[in-house]
Amino acid sequence: MTKQALSVEDLRNIHVLNDPQLTPDGDTFAFVRQFISEDDEYISHLFLQKTNEDIATQWTFGDGKVMSPRFSPDGKWIAFTSVRGTKTPQLYLLSLSGGEAKQVTNLPNGVSQPLWSPDSSKILFATSFEKGDLPEEEKEDEPAKDEKSKPLVVERLKYKSDAAGYLDKKNKQLALYHLSSAKIDFLTNDEFDHEPSGWSPTSTSITYFSNKEGDEHLISDIYLFHLESRKHQRLTDGQGMFTHGTFSPDGQTLACFGHEKEYAGATHGKVWLIDLMSRRKKCLTNDWDVNVGDSMIGDIRSGGSNPGPVWSKEGNAIFILASQWGNTDLFQISTTGDIDPVTSGNHHVFGFSLDESNDSVLLGISSPVDPGELYMYSFDNNHSPEKKTSMNEHFIKNTSLQYPEEIRFKGKDGWSLQGWLLKPNGYEEGKTYPGVLEIHGGPHAMYGNTFFHELQLLAAKGYAVFYSNPRGSHGYGQTFVNACRGDYGGMDYQDILSFTDAIVETYPWIDKQRLGVTGGSYGGFMTNWIVGHTNRFKAAATLRCISNWTSFYGVSDIGYFFTEWEVGTDVLKDPDKLWDHSPLKYVNQIETPLLIMHGEKDFRCPIEQAEQLFVALKHRGKEPRFVRFPEANHELSRSGPPHLRFARLEELTNWFEKHLSY
């Protein structure tokens, strides 16, 4: 059977599996499957499957989204949040013995992040409301209010968010749902955001993390909250970024992720233990030069849940995900600091769930030619993980996908670097092909061995697609990830040019005269920088870009601290340095045809960054193409409105077809 080349529309044929969860007895697992409907809507449903079987059963139907499935510790219920005929996600309960899912909340600002108490009597969750204004549950037959628009009064430094838009006075609060009484107990009523984290084994205390120091202080602390006394105890010291505190099985120790901002936003995340008696904290991974967490960049999976550090049954080890050299794997870290990989290979472990006996683990694994499936791995043998789902089997069987070839090369100063190349679909020896260089965002992120629709699409269109992790990327140690700070457009730019040199030397069939370059966010900044400093690329496409650090400082939702962290100053201290690192300064040198694409609601890199670049180019007689996407924020390419994702990819491929074809 002849396989078909990948298309833009194939985004509809990809099933994205998220949030794998095992029952306490390890007998059954749940997951969420998401796809794009013919009506251009994201639809996600709950599936359950026996671990000794290979067929999953769909448990929810219809339109809407299901998120965050969580089994009760007694194995009787599964809780999840869902948008099913409601404006916001609400909490649902579904009996594992059968029956309909029951909606148990109807809060005006929705529900997220449900966590069962160990005794299965309560569910901790987050909801939003303004301090002093406890929400009442809305009635189902209550008509929608037709409210007129009101002025937005801004009094705080952090007044907008790319994810949430303009912020009002509402904050994320903690609440409990009691199964016996069906009542909601609001635990916090503050002017700070709270993130639920964990339960004590006795179901009498919870942990959460929060910044209670104000927007000017970029920290996150872990707190212990005692349900009976209603007292909060801060467990960290207000100096770092600490999150996801989880109790040991004996309740004596807390494990968490965190760092003390030694390298600002480029600091490696580490695993810490906090003794709850002495309040002393100890870093378990201080000597491990690896970032804790999933640093992988892709474009089909967005906003996956982070389980935090997961304790072994005996309480002598912790399981975490970590990323290095283009792969994300599951690791086991003993409480004495020994680190052992549980998985290995050229892949992306995007989720995991331990069974309570710790005999096995459920894994979500993706590869460059597989959007992702679920696997069971037994600790009792050395066999490879056993594949349990085949949701993308039809797509893979019928679609021509390219497996990347890895290339190691040296930077201008001798640093070891890693990149990959996808050959064009239908590659034939003796022919020459155009090439497209892709540059990831972040910059503190990592390209690697995961499925990436856009990269595969460009290969399907006949391009050699090459991508690398220049300095500033995660995966290669703390010195490497920190190296671009204060040097944007310096050695990171040289790494990308060295990579391009290595590619065209290794693969002489790539036409040096027909190279394109594209990237988003930091990748958009670097695309702008490249075309302002070299003419070796015949066409470029800049996405959700940064062009002017001077204005970025005051318009981005993170600008007031990101410019200091990454460029090394802000507009009030050294505007000349910000301008020197701004691609807009070099616009007179841009000769490369440039496609500029940007979301209208992007608050991370606001659209004025694209506007300035477009106007400057047009003003000097150039012909850029500027495409604005309504309703789209910074996440357009990953989770934006599907019809706009399709339009963006059509614009991108048409641009390179116009400029790189013979």
C-alpha positions, 0 to 999 in steps of 0.5 A: 500500500502506498502511503500518502504524504502528510498534509495540513488536514492530517491534524484532524487524523491525529489522536492526542493521548493525555493524562494516563492514570492507573487505578490503585490496584493497577488493574485499569487505566484511564486517559484522555483522547483529543482530536479536532472535529470536522467543525474545527473544535477540539473534542476530548473524551475519557477512555478506560482500559484493562491493563491486561487487554489491548482495547480501550472503552470510551466512557464519555461522548458528545461535544466538549472536553474532558480533562484531569481524570483521577481515580479515587484511592478506594477504586470506586470513582473517577473524577474529572473536569469537563466542559459539557454544555457549560461555559467553564470546566466543572467537576464530575464524578463517575462510578466505576460500577457504571452509570452516568457521569454526575456534575457536582459543581457549577461554579461561575469560574470553573474548576481545575486540578482535582486531587482526591484525599487518601481516604476518598472522602474529599476532592481538592480543586482550584477555582477562581474568585475575588477576595471576599466574594465567595462564589455561589453555585449557578442554577442550571436554568438561570438565564445568561446575564447580558452585561455591558462592558466595563472599564478595566482598572489596572493597579498591579504590575502583573495585569495580563496573561497570555493564557488568561488575557486581561486579569481582573481581581480574581485569584485562583483559590483552593476548595474541597468537595465533600462526597458525603454532603455534596458540599463545597468548602472554600479553603482560601479567600486571598489576593494570591493565586494558589496551586493545589499540590498534594495530600497528607496520608491522613487526609488532614493536611494539604500542600499548595504553592503560591507567591504571596510576596507580590508581583515584583517578587518572582518567587514560588513557595510551598505551603502546608495547610492544616484542615482542622486548624485552618492554619497555613505554614510556609515551608520554603523561604521566599527566595526561590521557585518551589512547586509540586510538594508531595508527601512521603507515604509516612507523612514525614517528608515532602518532595518538591521541584525547585531552584533558588534562581541562581541563573534566573529563568535558565536555572535547572529544576531540581528535586528537593526533600523537606523534613516536616519536623525540622523544616530543613530542605535538602537538594537530592539532585544538586550534582546531577547536571540535568533539568528536572521536568519535560523540556520537549518542544512539539506542536500537537500536545500542549499543557499536559499535567505535571504529577510532580515528584511521585513517591515509591510505595516504600518511600525510599525513592521518587520518580520524575521525568527529566530531559537530556540530549533530545530525549525525555525519560522516566528516572528513579531517584533514591532518597540518598541521591542515587539516580537510575533511568527507568526508560531509555531510547530515542523518544519522549515520555510525556506522562506516567502513572505508577501502580500502588504496588510499584510493580509496574508503571503506565507510560505515555511515549511519543517518537518522531514518527508516532504522535504517542501511545500508552505502554505498560512497563514492569519493574520485575523484568528487563523487557521493553515497555508493552504497547497497550493502545493503538489510537494512531495506528491508522494514521501511521500506517497510511501516512509517509513520515520521516525519521530524523537523522541525528548530527553532532557538530562543533560550534564556532568555539568548539562546543559540542552541539546536536541537531537533526535532519528530516529528508524530504518525502520521496527523497531520491539520490542524485536530486537536489532539494531545498532546505528549511531551518527551524528554530525553537522558542524558549529559548530554554526548551529542547527539540528532540525525539517527539512527534512534530507535525509542522516539521513533518509537513515541511518534509512532506512538501519536499524540503530537507528540514533541519533543526538543532538545540543551540546554546540556551536550550535545555538538555545539555547541562546548566552552563549550556542553558545559561550561555545565551543570557545577555548574549542573544544574537551572539554565540547562539546565532553562531551555533545556528550558522555552524549547524547550517554549515554542518548540514549542507556539508554533510548533505551535499544534495541540499541546495545552498541557494534555496534555504529557508528559515523559520521559528516562533517566539525566541525562534522568531527573534532569531529569524529576525536577527538572522535576516538582519545579519546574513543573506544566505537564506532565500526566504524567512518566516517569523512567527510570534516574534520579538523585534524590539526589546525596548518596547517588549519590556512594557507590553509583554506579560513577562517583559518587566522581568524577562528582559532583565533575566535574558538580555541582562538589563531593562529599558530604565537601566540600559536602553542602548543594550536592549536596542543593540539586541533588537532585530529592528535596529538592523532592519536596513540590512534585511534583504530576505523576503519575510513572512510575518505571522502573529496572533492578535491576542498574543500577550507574551510577544504582543503583536506590536512587535510584528507591527513595528517590523512590518512598518519598518520594512514597508517604509523602506520599500520592501515587500513583507507579507503580514498575516494577523490571526484573530482570537489567537494568542502565543499558543496558536501553533499548538493549541490555537483555534484549529481553523487558524492553525490550518491557515497558519500552516498554509501560509507557511508552506505557500511562502516557502513554495513561492520563494524556494521552488525553481 
